[in-house]
């Protein structure tokens, strides 16, 4: 089975994250950038499938030079190789443009299965797997808490607020996973050393035959017009119960449109 895992480098969610003042994009240069947490579960699931069914696992990343750090970290967990889509013209690319570039890269790799995290901690859009499935003509099995593979048949337990749904599809397909699906392994010293020698192919927009005017700032269909810091938390409103506390509470909730 040929598996591609989507990996994104994001600012560490445990630290303060900021937007740049000049273009309202995430300030990645001054952040501690790490692998998107949910993508580690995607890597682990791909490795478990490889151990059970054989094949190869390739990491796919789109990002600037510094994304190489996250690529090597991903490879140290066990994948066989990586593809890094790197091009100066990609700066400012929105989700729609990103899906176009990643779909072109996936099309070249021709995998049986693409696995992604259910969301990234910087954007939290949860749209990329659906966009890629539409562009590639793949089945989309999203929000998985469990994935079973039998030949070319995939079965997913799709996590919902009420429980889960059972969804099936044939390969090729794209599956997005939540952090309930497994427990990612820690890279071993052997894995870290081996990652330094694993092949990482660099692809430009020209290599993927994606026109530069369809991505970046020029091709973006969305933009952030302005941003501001979250306001400091204000003091709460106290309701003294003099026999009418319940009424006062309901009136307050109604004024805030909670009821």
C-alpha positions in Angstrom: 0.0 0.0 0.0 1.3 3.4 -1.0 0.4 6.0 1.6 1.0 9.8 1.6 0.8 11.7 4.9 0.1 15.4 4.9 2.2 17.3 7.4 2.1 21.0 8.1 4.5 23.1 10.2 2.6 25.4 12.5 3.4 27.8 15.4 3.5 25.9 18.7 -0.1 26.0 20.2 1.4 26.1 23.7 2.9 29.5 23.1 1.4 32.8 22.2 0.6 33.2 18.5 0.5 36.5 16.7 -0.5 37.9 13.3 1.9 40.1 11.4 1.1 43.8 11.3 2.0 44.2 7.6 -0.1 41.5 6.0 -2.3 40.0 8.7 -0.9 36.6 8.3 0.4 34.3 11.0 3.8 35.4 12.3 5.8 32.2 11.8 9.3 33.7 11.7 9.3 34.6 15.4 7.3 31.5 16.6 8.5 28.1 17.8 7.4 26.1 14.8 6.5 22.4 15.2 4.6 19.7 13.4 0.9 20.2 13.6 -0.2 18.0 16.5 -2.9 16.2 14.7 -0.5 15.3 11.9 1.5 13.2 14.3 -1.5 10.9 14.7 -1.8 10.7 10.9 1.9 9.7 10.7 1.4 7.0 13.4 -1.7 5.6 11.6 0.2 5.4 8.3 3.1 3.5 10.0 0.7 1.1 11.6 -0.9 0.3 8.3 2.5 -0.1 6.7 3.5 -2.6 9.5 0.3 -4.5 8.9 0.0 -4.4 5.1 3.5 -3.4 3.8 4.2 -0.7 1.3 5.7 2.7 1.7 4.9 5.9 3.5 5.8 9.4 2.1 5.4 12.7 4.0 4.2 15.6 1.9 4.7 19.2 3.1 4.1 22.6 1.5 6.1 25.4 3.2 9.2 27.6 3.4 12.8 26.4 4.0 12.3 26.1 7.7 9.6 23.4 7.2 12.6 21.1 6.6 12.9 20.8 10.4 9.4 19.3 10.7 10.0 17.1 7.7 13.0 15.5 9.4 11.1 15.2 12.6 8.3 13.4 10.8 10.8 11.1 9.0 12.4 10.2 12.4 9.1 8.6 13.4 9.5 6.0 10.5 8.2 7.2 7.1 10.4 6.2 4.1 10.7 9.5 2.2 9.3 13.1 1.9 8.3 15.6 -0.7 8.7 19.3 0.1 6.8 21.8 -2.1 8.9 24.9 -1.9 8.5 28.0 -3.9 8.7 31.8 -3.1 5.5 32.4 -5.0 3.6 30.3 -2.4 3.7 33.1 0.2 0.2 34.3 1.0 -1.5 31.2 -0.5 -5.0 30.5 1.0 -6.7 27.2 1.5 -8.0 27.0 -2.0 -4.6 27.6 -3.5 -3.0 25.2 -1.1 -5.4 22.4 -2.1 -4.5 23.0 -5.8 -0.7 22.6 -5.1 -1.1 19.6 -2.8 -3.5 17.9 -5.2 -0.9 18.3 -8.0 1.8 16.8 -5.7 -0.4 13.9 -4.7 -1.3 13.3 -8.3 2.3 12.7 -9.1 2.8 10.3 -6.2 -0.4 8.4 -7.1 -1.0 6.9 -3.6 -3.6 4.4 -2.6 -4.3 6.3 0.6 -3.8 9.9 1.8 -3.9 10.5 5.6 -4.2 13.9 7.2 -4.9 15.4 10.6 -8.5 16.5 11.0 -7.4 20.1 11.4 -4.4 22.3 11.8 -3.9 24.3 15.0 -3.2 27.5 13.2 -6.2 27.7 10.8 -8.6 25.0 12.2 -10.6 25.1 9.0 -11.1 21.3 8.6 -11.5 21.8 4.8 -8.3 20.5 3.2 -9.2 16.8 3.1 -12.6 17.7 1.4 -10.9 20.1 -1.1 -8.3 17.5 -2.0 -10.8 14.7 -2.4 -12.9 16.9 -4.8 -9.8 17.9 -6.9 -8.5 14.3 -7.1 -11.7 12.5 -7.4 -10.9 10.5 -4.2 -13.4 9.3 -1.6 -13.2 11.4 1.6 -13.5 9.7 4.9 -13.1 12.4 7.5 -12.9 12.7 11.3 -11.8 9.1 11.8 -11.3 7.7 15.3 -10.6 4.2 13.8 -9.5 3.0 10.4 -9.6 -0.6 9.1 -8.1 -1.7 5.8 -9.1 -4.9 4.0 -7.5 -5.1 0.5 -8.8 -2.0 -1.3 -11.7 -1.5 1.1 -11.5 1.1 3.9 -13.8 1.3 6.9 -13.8 4.3 9.2 -15.5 5.0 12.5 -16.3 8.7 11.9 -16.3 10.6 15.2 -19.4 12.7 15.9 -20.8 14.7 18.9 -23.3 11.9 19.5 -21.0 8.9 19.0 -19.7 7.6 15.7 -20.8 6.7 12.1 -19.4 3.8 10.1 -18.3 4.9 6.7 -16.8 2.7 3.9 -15.0 3.4 0.6 -12.6 2.0 -1.8 -9.1 3.3 -2.5 -7.8 5.7 -3.6 -9.1 7.8 -0.7 -8.2 10.5 1.7 -8.8 9.9 5.5 -8.5 12.6 8.2 -8.0 11.5 11.7 -8.6 12.8 15.2 -6.3 12.4 18.2 -8.6 9.6 19.5 -7.3 7.2 16.8 -3.9 6.2 18.3 -1.0 7.2 20.4 1.9 8.5 18.3 5.3 6.9 18.9 8.4 8.9 20.0 11.2 9.0 17.6 14.1 6.7 18.7 17.7 7.7 18.5 18.1 5.3 15.6 15.1 6.8 13.9 16.5 10.3 14.3 19.9 9.3 12.8 18.2 7.4 10.0 16.0 10.4 9.1 19.1 12.4 8.1 19.7 10.0 5.2 16.1 9.6 4.0 15.3 11.1 0.6 13.5 14.5 0.6 12.4 15.6 -2.9 11.9 19.3 -3.4 9.2 20.4 -5.9 8.6 23.9 -7.3 5.3 25.2 -8.8 6.9 24.7 -12.2 7.6 21.1 -11.4 4.0 20.6 -10.5 2.8 22.6 -13.5 0.8 25.0 -11.2 0.7 28.6 -12.6 2.2 31.0 -10.0 -0.7 33.5 -10.6 -3.2 30.9 -9.2 -1.5 30.8 -5.8 0.1 33.3 -3.4 -1.2 36.8 -2.8 -2.3 37.1 -6.5 -4.4 33.9 -6.5 -5.8 34.1 -3.0 -9.6 34.2 -2.9 -9.7 35.2 0.8 -7.8 37.8 2.8 -7.7 39.0 6.4 -8.5 42.7 6.4 -7.7 43.5 10.0 -7.0 42.0 13.4 -6.8 42.9 17.0 -5.7 41.4 20.3 -8.3 39.6 22.3 -9.6 42.1 24.9 -8.7 41.5 28.5 -11.3 39.6 30.6 -13.7 41.9 32.3 -15.3 41.4 35.7 -18.4 39.2 35.7 -21.8 40.4 36.7 -23.0 39.2 40.1 -26.7 38.4 40.7 -27.7 38.7 44.3 -30.5 36.3 45.2 -33.2 38.1 47.1 -35.9 35.7 46.1 -35.8 36.7 42.4 -32.3 35.3 41.5 -33.7 32.9 39.0 -35.6 35.6 37.1 -32.6 37.9 37.1 -30.4 35.1 35.8 -32.8 34.3 33.0 -33.0 38.0 32.1 -29.3 38.3 31.9 -28.9 35.1 29.8 -31.6 36.5 27.5 -29.9 39.8 27.1 -26.7 38.0 26.0 -28.8 35.9 23.6 -27.9 32.6 25.4 -31.6 31.8 25.8 
